[in-house]
Structure formats: structure tokens, C-alpha cells
Amino acid sequence: TMPVSQRQMVEIAKAVSYNSKIIVFDEPTSSLTEVEVEHLFRIINMLRDRGCGIIYISHKMEEILRISDDITIMRDGQWIATKPAKDLTMDEIIRLMVGRELTNRYPHKDNVVGEELLRVEGLTAMYSHIRDVSFTARKGEVLGIAGLDASGRTEVLENIFGVATRKSGKIFLNGKQVRNRNAKESINNGFALLTEERRANGIFGILNIRENTVISSLKSYLNGPLLSNKKMSDATEWSIEAMHIKTPSQYTQIRSLSGGNQQKVILGRWLKTEPTVLLLDEPTKGLDSFFKGKFAEILKKLKAEGITTVLVSHDVEFCAEYADLVGMFFDGQIVTTDTSHRFFGQNSFYTTAANRMSRCVFQNAITAGDVAMLYRKNLEEIR
């Protein structure tokens, strides 16, 4: 099976092959790496030079400002404004999208982590290239793992959660080994997994929002031998309000929602299971800037409750912005070399061939800018 980003590029190539006069790109970079985004932009510029009209739909303001001549902002299904791109700033676009000034988009990380809660030792997959993966995460900590496409970042979460077959390795929770042989056992052990491909293995498309919200924690809604409609309704209303889900009602089929709202429903579902370890794979894919700020608040609350989060993304800046620790994944392995501020000052990520990263660093007190600078340097070498 092709990775998500490669399937996305195939769809883009198919659209371009029609020699159309107008091409609509709807969130084309949601699953693409930075290298692939650059390649897509070269294609778009080439099409524009040939006289092709481009409609580029995205929630990523940096891309909109970079690629557009004119920008139209919509909110809640209504047209808000159309202005030349050169007359807009990112803050102005966000203000028009949200309807107000958006301050404190990324709250300061001031949480105090506890003792070791999750430990993975020698994790090796049966049917993928994951091999000898080991790491630890403490109580109330957000561990960020960034990696290029097909690096194995998604597969390691699937192996921890038991939806992919492990060949060897051990998982410890609070010092006690857990097997996590399947999703049910993992949920019972306090694990939750938000998958990258929500439509393929995240949502139940023919079910409504309420059913999608409660399906992973049905025992919580029992009233004797039967399910309590009131309990399920209250839980779903909480999720709709807390996740800012835009829907006519909780009885709306989830497949009729936008991709971003589907993602919010699934996140609400897993939070209702009250997990001890939350595994998030590209959690903000398709979400707008307003909810990304809310996502930071959610993470902060989870930290305060002592929940450990493993955050996986292709975007190293995203990981650095939200996580307490940041590491890189390459070719099925995660490599930790040191955690000291001194060591990070002397080392960076190296590349030896296309998309090959042979060293990575976990760092406690790095900034998004520090990591992004190193990451972009590697991408330039790859190109």
C-alpha cells in the first residue's frame, strides 16, 4: 500500500493530466512532506504560467500567502472578504477567519512532568520496517516524534496500540508490562490512538456523531444492562462543545462533516475513554488555526491531569511547538543520542542520501525555530 502522501501526489498528477483550464486544489498538502510541497508549488507555478486558473483551498496561511495572487476568506459557509495577497498578513487572515483577534495561539509550556510512565523497549514490527525502537515518556509529558513519509512514524504507534503485529519488544506502563495485542486490550490498558487516515480507519462513516463519540467507551454509558441515551447524549454534547464541532446535531452522519470536524469528533471520542497514554498521529490535519490554538489548551489540560501524549507528525515545527521532547524518526528507527542542552548545541540532524537521516536528537528545552532551522537545512541538502 502506498503511503498517504504518495497517494495524494498521484491524485494531483491525475488532476493535472486532464489539461484543464481551471484546477481546484482542496487541501492538497494535508499529507505531504515539505519536499513534496515544494514540488507541488513548482507544478502550480508552471500551470499558472501556462494560463491555467488555480483555486487553492487550504487552512495553512503560510501556503496561501505564498502561492496566491488573491485570497478569499470564508467563515461558517459565508463569504467574508476577497483581497490581494500582498495586502494581507497572516494575523489579518486569521482575524477574518475567526471573526476576532486570536491571541495566545500557543500557550506557554510550563507543566511539570512526573515519573516515568511509558517505556518501550526493542519494539520490532512483524510486517513493517520498524526495528529495535526504544524510548520513554514521563507522566504529564508530550513526546513529539517527527519523520519524513515512510520513516515508520505511523507504524510505531500502530504497533504500540496493537493494530499492527509486533515481532518482538516490550511495552511497560507504570513499570508493569502490558501486551496490547489488539485495540480492545490496548483501550482496557489505558491507551488511545488517533489515526492519521481518519476516513480509512478512524470514523464509522454510516454512523452519526453520537455513535462515533461513544463507540470506544460503551461500558461508561450502561444503565443496568442497557445503554443510557441520556449519558450518551450528554457525552456527545460535551464533545461538540469542547471540540468546537460544527454540526446541525449529534445525529448527523459523520461522513457528511468536513474532514476537520471529523477529526474533532474522533479526538473527542478518545478523550472520553479517559486514557493514560494518548497516541496522536497528525492530530491537527485539516484543522483551522483557531482550533490549533484550542488543541494547545487541550494538551495543557491533559498534561495537568497526568496524561502522557505521544505526538507524531511529518512537521518538525509542529512537534517542537507542542511537545516537551522532540525526536526524529528514520527508516524504522528512533535514535536518541543525548538529552542535554550542551549536546544539542554541538550536534544536528545529518543527511547522507535522499530522505536519509542518520542521527536525531531528543531535547528537553529546544524551540521550534532551533529544530526547524536544522530540519530545513537537511531538506535543502536532500533537494
N, C-alpha and C positions, 0 to 999 in steps of 0.2 A: 504494500500500500504506500502510495506517495505521501510525503509529509504535507501538512496543511498549506504551507507556503508555496510548495511546488504545484499543488492543485490550483491554488489561486493564480499563479503565473500562467498555467495552462488556460484557465478561463479568460485571462486578459489577452493572451495570444489569440484565442478563438474570436474574441470580440474585434480585435484589430484586423484579423484576416478578412472580415466582411467588406473592407474598403468603404465603410460608411462615411457619410458626410458629418454625422453627429454621433459621438460615442459618450455614453453615460457611465462613469466610474462610480460605483456605490461602495464606499469604504474599501477601496482596493488594497490598502496597505495594512489592514487589520491583522493579517497573519504573516506579513513579510518582514524579513530582516532588513537592516539598514542598507546592506549592499543591494538587495533586491529592490528596495525603494528607490535607490539612486538609478538603477537600471530602468525602472518603470518611468521615472521622471524624464529620462533621456528619450524614451519612446513617446511620451506625451508631447514633449517639445518638438520632436520630429513630426508628429501628426499635426500639431498646430502650425508648423512652418509649411506644411503641405496644404493648409487651408481647411483642415478638419476642425469642426467645433467640438469643444470638450466641456462636458458638465461633470464637475468633480465634487462628489458628495463625501464629506468627512467631518468627524468631530475633532480632528487633530489640527489645531490652529496653526502650528508651525508649517505644516504642509500646505494648508490653504493659502497662507500669506506668501509662501514661496512660489507656488505653481500658478496662482490665479492672476487674471487681469482685473476682473470684477468679482465681488463677493456678495452673495445674498444670504442673509441670516433669517432663519425660521425658528419659531417657538410655538409649541403646542398646536402644530398644524396650521399656523398662520404666518404670512409673510411679515417680516419686521422691517427690513431695510435692504437696499442694494447700493453699494458704494464701490468706488475704485479701490483696489487692494492697496495702492500706495497711500491712500488716505486713512487707512485703518491700522490700529495696533492690536496686539493680542488681548490686552486688557479691555479695549473697546469692543472687540468681538465677543469676549466673554460676557461683558455687561449687557450687550444686546441679546445674547442667547439666554441669559439667566433672567434678565429683567431688572437687575440691580447690581451694585458694586459687589464683587466677590473678593472678600479679604480673607487672609489666613487660609489660603488654599491648602497648604501643607503644614499642619500644626507641628510645633517643636517636639522632638522626641526626647522626653525626659523621664521615661519609665525606668524603674529599677528591676532588673531581671533577677530571678531566683536561682535555685539549684538546678542541676541537670535534670531534664525531664524526658527528652527523647534521645536515644542513642542508636545509630545504625552502624553495624559492623560487617564489612566484607560483603555487601549486597551485590550479588551477581544474578543476572536475568537468564532465564532458560532460552527465550526466543528473540532477544534483542542484544545489542552490544554493550549493555550495562555490565560493568565488571568491577568487583572489589571496591565498591563505594562505601565510604565510612565518613560519618560526621555526627556531631552532637548539637543539640539545641536546648536552651535552658527555659525554665518556666517564665512565661510572660515575654518571651523573646520572638522577634520576627527575623527569620533566617532567609535571606534572599539568594536565589541561585539563578544566574544569568548564563545563557549559552546560545550559540547560533543554532539555526534549524538543523535537526537531525543529530544534535550533540548528545541527546539522551536525557535532556532535562525533564521532558514529559514522562518518559518511560520510568524514571526513578520514582516518581510519585505513584505511578500505576503499580509498581512492584511493592512499594510500601503499603499501599491500600489493598493489595491482594486481588486486583482485577487483571494483573499480568502475572505469569508464573515465574517464581523465583527458583533459581538453580541452587543457590546457597546464600548464606548470610543470616544475620540475626538482627531483630528489632527489639529494643528494650524501652519500656515506658515506666518511669519512676523506679528504675532499677530491676524491673521484672520483665522477663522475656515474653513477648506476645507474638503469635504466629501470623495473624492477619492473612489467613488462607483464602478469604473471599471478602466481598464487600460487606456482607451481613456480619461476619465476625469482626471486621475492622470497625464497623459502626458500634458494635457492642463493646469494643475495647476503647472507644472514645475518639476514633479517627473520623475525619470527614474530608471528602475530596471534591473540589470544584474543578471539573474537567475543562480542557481547552476547547474541545469541539462540542459546544452545548447542544447543537441540533442533532448530532450523531449519537452522543451518549450522555447528555445532560438532562434534556427535557423529555417529557412524555407528551408528544405533540397533540394527541387527540383528547387529552385530559385538560381540565380547567386549571386556573391558577391555584385554587384551594387544594385540589388533589395533588398538584405538583409540589405545593408547600409542605404538606403533612406526610407525604408518602414515605419518607425516610425515618419517621418517628411516630408511627401509628399507635404504639403502645401508650404514648403520652396522652392520647385522646380517648382512651377507653372509659366508658361509664358502665361498670359491670362488664358483661360480655359484649356490649355493643359500643360502637364509636359514637362519641358525643358531637352532634352537629354544632353545638354552641362552642365547645372547646376548639374545634377545627376552624370555625368561623372567626373566633377571637384571635387565634394564632395567625390566620391569614391577614386579618385586618392590621395586626401589628406589623407583619412583614411588608404590606403595601405602604404603610405609613413610614416605617423605619427605613425602607429601601427606596422610598420615593418612586414607587412603581406606577406608571401611568396606564390605567386600565379602566374600562367602563364599570366593571365589577369583578369580584373574585370568582365569578362563574364563567368568565370569558376564557375561551380556549387559549392556551398559552402560545400555540403556533401562530395566532393572529397578532401577537405583540411584536414590537420591534426587537431586534437582536439584543440591544442594550437592556431592555426591560425583561427579556427572558433571562438574561444573566443576573439581574437583580432578584428575580423570583428564586433562582437556584441558590444564590448566596443566602437569601432568607431561609430557604429550606434547610441548609446545613447549619445555620446558626441556631435554628430551633431544635436541632439534635443535641445542643449544649456540648460540643466536642471538647476534648482535652488537647487534641492536636488537629489543627486546621491546615489542610494541604490545598494551596491555591495555584492553579495553572492558568496564567494570563487572566487574572481576575477582572481587570478593567477593560478588556477588549470590547469595543463597541460602546463604551460608556462616555457620557459627556463630561466636560470639565467640572461642572457643578457637582456631579456625583463622585468624581475622583476626590474632591475635597471631603465629601461625606465619607468616602471609603477610608481616608486617613483617620477620620474621627472614629469610625468603626474599629479600625486596627488599634487605636489608642485605648478604646474601651476593652477590647479583647485582652490587651496586654495587662490592663489593670485587674482583670479577672483571672490572670494567670494562665491564659490560653497560649499555647505555643503555636506559631504560624510558620509554615514553610512556603515561601512565596517564589514562584518560578515564572520567569519571563525571558523573552528574547531581548528586552530593552534593559540594558545595564543601568541607564539613568533612572528608570522606574524603580529598579531594585534598590539602588543607592538612596533614592528619595524616601522609600517607605520602610526599608529594613534596618535592623540594628547591625547585622553582619551581612557581608556581601561576598559571594564566591562565584567562580566561573566553572562552567561545565564544558568538557570537550571529549568527544569520542568515547562516550560511555563512562567517563571517569570524572570525579571531582577531586581536585588536588589542593590540599591545604599545606602551606609552607611555613607560615608563621602568623601570629595574631598581634604582634607588637607594632606600635606606631613607628618604631625605629626601622623595622624590617621593610614595612611598606614604603618608606621613604627611599629605600635603596633598590627596590625591585618593581617591575611592572609586568604586564602580560606580553608574552612573546609569540610571534607567529613564525612558522617555518615553511608553510606552503599554503595554498588556498584554503581558507577557513580552518586552518590548523592552529590551535593554541596549545602550547606545551607547558604552560605554567599559569597558575592562578593564585590569588591571594584572598584569604578571609581577613577582614579588617574591621575592628570594632568602631573606630571613630573616623571613618572616611566621609567625604562629602560627595554629593552627586557629581560635582564638577571634576573632582580628582579622578573618579572612576571613568567618567565619560571621556575625559581627555585621553586617558590611556587606551580606552576602547576604540575611540575614533582613530588614534594613531595606528592601531593594529589593522583597522578596516582600510585605511589608506594604503598600508603595505600589501594587504590582500588584493586590492584593486590594481 
